[in-house]
Amino acid sequence: MNRLTIAVRIKYTDNINPDNSFDTQFSRYEDYQSTKNLAEVEDELIQLIVEQLVEDIFNKAFVNW
């Protein structure tokens, strides 16, 4: 198995409640068969990972609403 990992660093500033502000790295990965070339699965894996990252970031930013 091979693994594609994407990490992003997000700095979120809450001007109304500064305690909710954060500067965090989010990371997600997807495994794929080592018999496949990354170019074959890259678009699909990136889409899956980005969806997961967006959900993680949204939950972190707006969980207190």
LINCOR-V941632 format. One record per helix or strand. SS is the DSSP state (h for helix, s for strand). FROM is the first residue (numbers start at 1). TO is the last residue. If there is no record, write none. Layout:
ss->[SS:SS]
from->[FROM:FROM]
to->[TO:TO]
//
This chain:
ss->[s:h:s:h]
from->[2:18:22:38]
to->[12:20:32:62]
//
